[in-house]
């Protein structure tokens, strides 16, 4: 799985990581976009970011999730992760552009859950071939 991490305060079309991910994963089946720093979006650019989040602009097979991590001042101030999580939820729930969107598109917790789902899917797809290889290896040793 490729995590294409992109700050929201840059034009996604000009970000190298998306192009690099497309080279490594041409069908986009292993790439998920992670949009960061939503608090730094320039005024007037919100709709463009929302289009990316909705997977309309620069689409990826696995889509995008937006997170808001602690800022340096919060890290220096030793803000607890639980408090940071609460602030992140509050930010998305009250933001004029994001509060209208599907809540499944936001938050570190949702990203963790989505990555776990992807991993389970990949394992399920790989197990039959792995079993075949193990069975073949066992037959050879008997």
PAKEFI-8557 format. One line per field, with one value per atom (N, C-alpha, C): residue number from 1; chain; atom name; x, z, y. Coordinates in Angstrom, 2 decimals, always signed. Example, Ala and Ser with C-alpha at 12.3 -4.5 7.8 and 13.67 -1.06 7.14 Angstrom:
REM PAKEFI-8557
num: [1,1,1,2,2,2]
cadena: [A,A,A,A,A,A]
atomo: [N,CA,C,N,CA,C]
xx: [+13.19,+12.30,+13.20,+12.85,+13.67,+12.90]
zz: [+7.80,+7.80,+7.80,+7.08,+7.14,+7.87]
yy: [-5.69,-4.50,-3.30,-2.25,-1.06,+0.03]
REM end
This chain:
REM PAKEFI-8557
num: [1,1,1,2,2,2,3,3,3,4,4,4,5,5,5,6,6,6,7,7,7,8,8,8,9,9,9,10,10,10,11,11,11,12,12,12,13,13,13,14,14,14,15,15,15,16,16,16,17,17,17,18,18,18,19,19,19,20,20,20,21,21,21,22,22,22,23,23,23,24,24,24,25,25,25,26,26,26,27,27,27,28,28,28,29,29,29,30,30,30,31,31,31,32,32,32,33,33,33,34,34,34,35,35,35,36,36,36,37,37,37,38,38,38,39,39,39,40,40,40,41,41,41,42,42,42,43,43,43,44,44,44,45,45,45,46,46,46,47,47,47,48,48,48,49,49,49,50,50,50,51,51,51,52,52,52,53,53,53,54,54,54,55,55,55,56,56,56,57,57,57,58,58,58,59,59,59,60,60,60,61,61,61,62,62,62,63,63,63,64,64,64,65,65,65,66,66,66,67,67,67,68,68,68,69,69,69,70,70,70,71,71,71,72,72,72,73,73,73,74,74,74,75,75,75,76,76,76,77,77,77,78,78,78,79,79,79,80,80,80,81,81,81,82,82,82,83,83,83,84,84,84,85,85,85,86,86,86,87,87,87,88,88,88,89,89,89,90,90,90,91,91,91,92,92,92,93,93,93,94,94,94,95,95,95,96,96,96,97,97,97,98,98,98,99,99,99,100,100,100,101,101,101,102,102,102,103,103,103,104,104,104,105,105,105,106,106,106,107,107,107,108,108,108,109,109,109,110,110,110,111,111,111,112,112,112,113,113,113,114,114,114,115,115,115,116,116,116,117,117,117,118,118,118,119,119,119,120,120,120,121,121,121,122,122,122,123,123,123,124,124,124,125,125,125,126,126,126,127,127,127,128,128,128,129,129,129,130,130,130,131,131,131,132,132,132,133,133,133,134,134,134,135,135,135,136,136,136,137,137,137,138,138,138,139,139,139,140,140,140,141,141,141,142,142,142]
cadena: [A,A,A,A,A,A,A,A,A,A,A,A,A,A,A,A,A,A,A,A,A,A,A,A,A,A,A,A,A,A,A,A,A,A,A,A,A,A,A,A,A,A,A,A,A,A,A,A,A,A,A,A,A,A,A,A,A,A,A,A,A,A,A,A,A,A,A,A,A,A,A,A,A,A,A,A,A,A,A,A,A,A,A,A,A,A,A,A,A,A,A,A,A,A,A,A,A,A,A,A,A,A,A,A,A,A,A,A,A,A,A,A,A,A,A,A,A,A,A,A,A,A,A,A,A,A,A,A,A,A,A,A,A,A,A,A,A,A,A,A,A,A,A,A,A,A,A,A,A,A,A,A,A,A,A,A,A,A,A,A,A,A,A,A,A,A,A,A,A,A,A,A,A,A,A,A,A,A,A,A,A,A,A,A,A,A,A,A,A,A,A,A,A,A,A,A,A,A,A,A,A,A,A,A,A,A,A,A,A,A,A,A,A,A,A,A,A,A,A,A,A,A,A,A,A,A,A,A,A,A,A,A,A,A,A,A,A,A,A,A,A,A,A,A,A,A,A,A,A,A,A,A,A,A,A,A,A,A,A,A,A,A,A,A,A,A,A,A,A,A,A,A,A,A,A,A,A,A,A,A,A,A,A,A,A,A,A,A,A,A,A,A,A,A,A,A,A,A,A,A,A,A,A,A,A,A,A,A,A,A,A,A,A,A,A,A,A,A,A,A,A,A,A,A,A,A,A,A,A,A,A,A,A,A,A,A,A,A,A,A,A,A,A,A,A,A,A,A,A,A,A,A,A,A,A,A,A,A,A,A,A,A,A,A,A,A,A,A,A,A,A,A,A,A,A,A,A,A,A,A,A,A,A,A,A,A,A,A,A,A,A,A,A,A,A,A,A,A,A,A,A,A,A,A,A,A,A,A,A,A,A,A,A,A,A,A,A,A,A,A,A,A,A,A,A,A]
atomo: [N,CA,C,N,CA,C,N,CA,C,N,CA,C,N,CA,C,N,CA,C,N,CA,C,N,CA,C,N,CA,C,N,CA,C,N,CA,C,N,CA,C,N,CA,C,N,CA,C,N,CA,C,N,CA,C,N,CA,C,N,CA,C,N,CA,C,N,CA,C,N,CA,C,N,CA,C,N,CA,C,N,CA,C,N,CA,C,N,CA,C,N,CA,C,N,CA,C,N,CA,C,N,CA,C,N,CA,C,N,CA,C,N,CA,C,N,CA,C,N,CA,C,N,CA,C,N,CA,C,N,CA,C,N,CA,C,N,CA,C,N,CA,C,N,CA,C,N,CA,C,N,CA,C,N,CA,C,N,CA,C,N,CA,C,N,CA,C,N,CA,C,N,CA,C,N,CA,C,N,CA,C,N,CA,C,N,CA,C,N,CA,C,N,CA,C,N,CA,C,N,CA,C,N,CA,C,N,CA,C,N,CA,C,N,CA,C,N,CA,C,N,CA,C,N,CA,C,N,CA,C,N,CA,C,N,CA,C,N,CA,C,N,CA,C,N,CA,C,N,CA,C,N,CA,C,N,CA,C,N,CA,C,N,CA,C,N,CA,C,N,CA,C,N,CA,C,N,CA,C,N,CA,C,N,CA,C,N,CA,C,N,CA,C,N,CA,C,N,CA,C,N,CA,C,N,CA,C,N,CA,C,N,CA,C,N,CA,C,N,CA,C,N,CA,C,N,CA,C,N,CA,C,N,CA,C,N,CA,C,N,CA,C,N,CA,C,N,CA,C,N,CA,C,N,CA,C,N,CA,C,N,CA,C,N,CA,C,N,CA,C,N,CA,C,N,CA,C,N,CA,C,N,CA,C,N,CA,C,N,CA,C,N,CA,C,N,CA,C,N,CA,C,N,CA,C,N,CA,C,N,CA,C,N,CA,C,N,CA,C,N,CA,C,N,CA,C,N,CA,C,N,CA,C,N,CA,C,N,CA,C,N,CA,C,N,CA,C,N,CA,C,N,CA,C,N,CA,C,N,CA,C,N,CA,C,N,CA,C,N,CA,C,N,CA,C,N,CA,C,N,CA,C,N,CA,C,N,CA,C,N,CA,C,N,CA,C]
xx: [+0.85,+0.00,+0.90,+0.55,+1.29,+0.46,+1.03,+0.37,+0.92,+0.10,+0.50,+0.07,+0.99,+0.68,+0.91,-0.15,-0.13,-0.69,+0.05,-0.51,-1.59,-2.63,-3.76,-3.42,-2.32,-1.99,-1.13,-1.09,-0.39,-1.35,-1.06,-1.86,-1.53,-2.51,-2.28,-1.75,-2.10,-1.64,-0.13,+0.48,+1.92,+2.75,+2.11,+2.81,+3.43,+4.72,+5.45,+5.01,+4.56,+4.23,+3.10,+2.14,+1.04,+1.59,+2.44,+3.05,+3.94,+4.72,+5.57,+4.72,+3.62,+2.73,+2.13,+1.78,+1.20,+2.21,+3.48,+4.53,+4.66,+4.64,+4.79,+3.51,+2.38,+1.08,+0.18,+0.46,-0.25,-1.78,-2.29,-3.75,-4.30,-3.44,-3.87,-4.56,-4.35,-5.04,-4.42,-3.20,-2.51,-2.28,-2.77,-2.47,-3.67,-3.46,-4.48,-3.89,-4.67,-4.22,-4.53,-3.56,-3.76,-3.52,-4.58,-4.50,-4.25,-3.20,-2.83,-2.90,-2.78,-2.74,-3.97,-5.16,-6.37,-6.58,-5.94,-6.07,-5.25,-4.43,-3.59,-4.10,-5.31,-5.86,-6.10,-5.63,-5.83,-7.31,-7.75,-9.15,-9.46,-10.57,-10.98,-10.55,-9.67,-9.19,-9.93,-10.86,-11.53,-12.25,-12.94,-13.70,-12.77,-11.63,-10.66,-10.18,-9.93,-9.50,-10.63,-11.86,-13.00,-13.16,-12.93,-13.00,-11.96,-10.78,-9.77,-10.22,-10.70,-11.16,-12.27,-13.17,-14.26,-13.77,-12.49,-11.86,-12.28,-12.60,-12.96,-11.71,-10.95,-9.70,-8.56,-7.72,-6.60,-7.08,-8.05,-8.63,-7.65,-7.87,-7.12,-8.13,-7.77,-8.69,-9.15,-8.24,-8.59,-9.04,-9.05,-9.56,-8.62,-9.21,-8.46,-9.10,-8.27,-8.73,-7.96,-8.65,-8.01,-7.80,-6.61,-6.29,-5.76,-5.93,-5.36,-4.55,-3.26,-2.37,-2.09,-1.44,-1.05,-0.03,-0.15,+0.84,+2.05,+3.12,+4.35,+4.12,+3.28,+3.01,+2.30,+1.43,+0.74,+1.69,+2.61,+3.60,+4.51,+4.99,+5.85,+5.12,+3.82,+3.00,+2.53,+2.99,+2.66,+1.14,+0.43,-1.00,-1.18,-1.99,-2.21,-2.85,-2.57,-3.15,-4.67,-5.22,-6.68,-7.27,-6.58,-7.02,-6.86,-5.78,-5.56,-6.66,-7.04,-8.10,-9.43,-9.69,-10.92,-10.93,-9.78,-9.66,-9.80,-9.24,-9.36,-10.83,-11.55,-12.98,-13.75,-13.47,-14.15,-13.85,-12.61,-12.23,-13.08,-13.17,-13.91,-15.42,-15.92,-17.36,-17.84,-16.96,-17.36,-16.87,-16.01,-15.47,-16.59,-16.75,-17.87,-17.88,-16.73,-16.70,-16.67,-16.10,-15.91,-17.07,-17.77,-18.85,-19.97,-20.08,-21.13,-20.73,-19.48,-18.97,-19.11,-18.95,-19.03,-17.95,-18.34,-17.38,-16.34,-16.62,-15.65,-14.42,-14.45,-13.32,-12.34,-12.61,-11.84,-11.30,-10.08,-9.55,-8.53,-7.61,-6.56,-7.19,-8.21,-8.87,-9.46,-10.08,-10.66,-9.56,-8.44,-7.31,-6.79,-6.65,-6.19,-7.15,-8.43,-9.44,-9.38,-9.28,-9.24,-7.99,-6.85,-5.62,-5.74,-6.37,-6.59,-7.47,-8.53,-9.43,-8.67,-7.84,-7.06,-6.11,-5.45,-4.52,-5.24,-6.39,-7.17,-7.56,-8.00,-8.36,-7.16,-5.99,-4.78,-4.39,-4.50,-4.16,-5.12,-6.42,-7.40,-7.11,-6.71,-6.39,-5.13,-4.20,-2.91,-2.95,-3.85,-3.86,-4.00,-4.91,-5.02,-3.71,-3.02,-1.74,-0.69,-0.67,+0.28,+0.03,-1.24,-1.60,-1.14,-1.35,-0.91,+0.60,+1.34,+2.81,+3.26,+2.61,+2.96,+2.63,+1.46,+1.08,+2.08,+2.50,+3.48,+4.81,+5.23,+6.49,+6.39,+5.27,+5.07,+5.10,+4.47,+4.49,+5.92,+6.71,+8.09,+8.94,+8.65,+9.47,+9.03,+7.89,+7.40,+7.91]
zz: [+0.00,+0.00,+0.00,-0.86,-0.94,-0.30,+0.70,+1.30,+0.60,-0.19,-0.89,-0.02,+0.79,+1.76,+1.10,+1.10,+0.42,+1.34,+1.57,+2.36,+1.56,+2.23,+1.57,+1.05,+1.48,+1.08,-0.17,-0.94,-2.23,-3.30,-4.54,-5.66,-5.90,-5.74,-5.84,-7.22,-8.25,-9.60,-9.75,-8.87,-8.98,-7.96,-7.17,-6.13,-6.71,-6.49,-7.05,-6.55,-5.30,-4.73,-5.50,-5.98,-6.75,-8.05,-8.73,-9.97,-9.70,-8.61,-8.25,-7.93,-7.21,-6.87,-8.14,-9.10,-10.35,-11.14,-11.04,-11.71,-11.07,-9.74,-9.01,-9.01,-9.19,-9.11,-10.22,-11.48,-12.62,-12.57,-12.05,-11.95,-10.69,-9.80,-8.59,-7.58,-7.69,-6.80,-5.41,-5.26,-3.97,-3.32,-3.95,-3.47,-2.81,-1.61,-0.91,-0.61,-0.88,-0.65,+0.77,+1.41,+2.75,+2.67,+2.86,+2.81,+4.23,+4.39,+5.70,+5.71,+6.89,+7.11,+6.56,+6.85,+6.33,+6.91,+8.01,+8.63,+7.89,+6.92,+6.17,+4.75,+4.43,+3.09,+2.90,+1.77,+1.46,+1.21,+1.67,+1.47,-0.03,-0.38,-1.77,-2.43,-1.78,-2.32,-1.74,-0.84,-0.14,-1.09,-2.07,-2.99,-3.81,-4.19,-4.93,-4.06,-2.80,-1.87,-1.66,-1.54,-1.37,-2.59,-3.80,-5.01,-4.97,-4.45,-4.31,-3.29,-2.15,-1.09,-1.59,-2.42,-2.99,-4.09,-4.42,-5.43,-6.85,-7.04,-8.36,-9.05,-8.33,-8.84,-8.45,-9.41,-9.19,-8.52,-9.14,-8.50,-8.28,-7.18,-6.83,-6.56,-6.92,-6.73,-5.28,-4.34,-2.91,-2.30,-3.09,-2.62,-1.69,-0.94,-0.05,+1.33,+2.32,+3.68,+4.15,+4.84,+5.34,+6.85,+7.29,+8.72,+9.15,+10.41,+11.00,+12.21,+12.04,+13.13,+14.05,+15.15,+16.07,+15.40,+15.70,+15.23,+16.15,+15.73,+16.53,+17.91,+18.01,+19.32,+20.24,+19.67,+20.47,+20.89,+20.00,+20.34,+21.45,+21.28,+22.31,+23.63,+23.55,+24.75,+25.32,+24.71,+25.17,+25.24,+24.22,+24.12,+23.92,+24.76,+24.71,+23.38,+22.94,+21.70,+21.77,+22.92,+23.07,+22.87,+23.38,+23.20,+21.74,+21.10,+19.69,+18.83,+19.18,+18.45,+18.60,+19.81,+20.05,+19.22,+19.20,+18.43,+16.93,+16.48,+15.07,+14.69,+15.49,+15.23,+15.23,+16.21,+16.32,+15.10,+14.64,+13.47,+12.27,+11.98,+10.80,+10.97,+12.18,+12.43,+12.32,+12.57,+12.57,+11.35,+10.54,+9.37,+8.35,+7.85,+6.93,+5.66,+5.17,+3.95,+4.23,+5.31,+5.58,+6.35,+7.14,+7.97,+7.14,+5.86,+4.99,+4.32,+4.43,+3.73,+4.58,+3.94,+4.60,+5.68,+6.90,+8.01,+7.82,+6.94,+6.68,+5.94,+5.49,+4.77,+5.68,+6.99,+7.89,+9.10,+9.48,+10.77,+10.74,+11.69,+11.84,+12.15,+12.99,+13.34,+12.10,+11.25,+10.02,+9.09,+9.03,+8.21,+8.72,+10.03,+10.61,+10.24,+10.35,+10.04,+8.57,+7.70,+6.26,+5.88,+6.47,+6.18,+6.64,+7.78,+8.26,+7.29,+6.80,+5.83,+4.56,+4.08,+2.87,+3.09,+4.24,+4.56,+4.60,+5.24,+5.31,+3.90,+3.06,+1.68,+0.94,+1.10,+0.41,+0.90,+2.19,+2.75,+2.20,+2.18,+1.66,+0.21,-0.56,-1.98,-2.14,-1.22,-1.33,-0.76,+0.17,+0.84,-0.09,-1.06,-1.91,-2.61,-3.15,-3.83,-2.83,-1.65,-0.62,-0.22,-0.07,+0.30,-0.77,-2.03,-3.14,-3.09,-2.83,-2.77,-1.59,-0.44,+0.74,+0.49,-0.09,-0.40,-1.35,-2.36,-3.32,-2.64,-1.77,-1.05,-0.14,+0.51,+1.37,+0.56,-0.61,-1.46,-1.89,-2.17,-2.60,-1.48,-0.25,+0.87,+1.34,+0.89,+1.36,+0.53]
yy: [-1.18,+0.00,+1.24,+2.17,+3.43,+4.52,+5.18,+6.35,+7.58,+8.22,+9.44,+10.62,+11.10,+12.15,+13.51,+14.32,+15.61,+16.68,+17.75,+18.85,+19.57,+20.00,+20.66,+22.05,+22.61,+23.98,+24.05,+22.94,+22.94,+22.43,+22.73,+22.25,+20.78,+19.93,+18.49,+18.09,+18.84,+18.52,+18.68,+19.47,+19.73,+18.95,+18.11,+17.37,+16.11,+15.95,+14.82,+13.46,+13.37,+12.06,+11.38,+12.15,+11.54,+10.96,+11.70,+11.20,+9.99,+10.04,+8.91,+7.67,+7.88,+6.76,+6.16,+7.00,+6.49,+5.67,+6.03,+5.25,+3.87,+3.84,+2.58,+1.75,+2.41,+1.76,+2.32,+1.96,+2.56,+2.45,+1.34,+1.19,+1.86,+2.30,+2.99,+2.10,+0.81,-0.13,-0.22,+0.32,+0.23,+1.59,+2.65,+4.00,+4.65,+5.14,+5.92,+7.29,+8.31,+9.68,+10.12,+10.75,+11.28,+12.79,+13.54,+15.00,+15.52,+16.33,+16.84,+18.37,+18.93,+20.39,+21.11,+20.60,+21.26,+22.66,+22.94,+24.26,+25.32,+24.90,+25.84,+26.10,+25.64,+25.86,+27.35,+27.86,+29.28,+29.55,+30.70,+31.10,+31.08,+30.46,+30.34,+29.04,+28.29,+27.02,+25.81,+26.07,+24.98,+24.01,+24.55,+23.68,+22.77,+23.28,+22.48,+21.31,+21.58,+20.53,+19.52,+20.01,+19.12,+18.22,+18.75,+17.93,+16.80,+17.11,+16.07,+15.04,+15.51,+14.62,+13.70,+14.23,+13.43,+12.49,+12.58,+11.72,+12.10,+13.38,+13.88,+14.42,+15.20,+15.77,+14.83,+14.46,+13.53,+12.24,+11.53,+10.35,+9.20,+8.51,+7.31,+6.19,+4.97,+3.84,+3.72,+3.96,+3.84,+5.17,+6.23,+7.51,+8.25,+9.17,+10.05,+10.07,+10.36,+10.64,+11.86,+12.75,+13.97,+13.84,+14.24,+14.21,+15.57,+15.84,+17.07,+16.64,+16.63,+16.24,+17.42,+17.12,+18.18,+19.09,+20.39,+21.34,+21.32,+21.97,+21.96,+22.55,+23.58,+24.17,+23.18,+22.34,+21.33,+20.21,+19.87,+18.85,+19.36,+20.60,+21.21,+21.36,+21.65,+21.80,+20.48,+19.38,+18.03,+17.76,+18.26,+17.99,+16.49,+15.88,+14.43,+14.03,+12.81,+12.32,+12.29,+11.96,+11.94,+13.33,+14.34,+15.72,+16.14,+15.73,+16.04,+15.39,+14.17,+13.47,+14.22,+14.69,+15.45,+16.74,+17.43,+18.67,+18.41,+17.29,+16.95,+16.75,+15.99,+15.75,+17.07,+17.89,+19.18,+20.06,+20.04,+20.84,+20.46,+19.15,+18.70,+18.89,+18.69,+18.83,+20.27,+21.22,+22.63,+23.41,+22.82,+23.53,+23.74,+24.96,+25.23,+24.39,+23.96,+23.15,+21.65,+21.24,+19.82,+19.20,+19.98,+19.41,+18.81,+19.20,+18.68,+17.37,+17.00,+15.82,+14.56,+13.42,+12.11,+12.02,+11.72,+11.65,+10.56,+9.59,+8.51,+9.04,+10.27,+10.85,+11.58,+11.58,+12.42,+11.67,+12.03,+11.63,+10.51,+10.60,+9.59,+8.24,+8.24,+6.98,+6.29,+7.08,+6.53,+6.02,+6.74,+6.29,+4.95,+4.82,+3.55,+2.42,+2.68,+1.66,+1.29,+2.28,+2.03,+1.22,+1.57,+0.83,-0.62,-0.83,-2.20,-2.98,-2.33,-2.98,-3.36,-2.45,-2.72,-3.89,-3.90,-4.98,-6.33,-6.38,-7.62,-8.07,-7.13,-7.48,-8.07,-7.45,-7.92,-9.32,-9.54,-10.87,-11.92,-11.60,-12.56,-12.91,-11.93,-12.18,-13.02,-12.86,-13.57,-14.98,-15.25,-16.55,-17.76,-17.76,-18.96,-19.31,-18.32,-18.57,-19.04,-18.45,-18.87,-20.31,-20.67,-22.04,-23.02,-22.65,-23.50,-23.71,-22.66,-22.76,-23.62,-23.45,-24.25,-25.72,-25.97,-27.36,-28.00,-27.26,-27.77,-28.04,-27.16,-27.36,-28.57,-28.77,-29.95,-31.24,-31.24,-32.44,-32.79,-31.78,-32.01,-32.60,-32.27,-32.75,-34.13,-34.60,-35.92,-37.04]
REM end
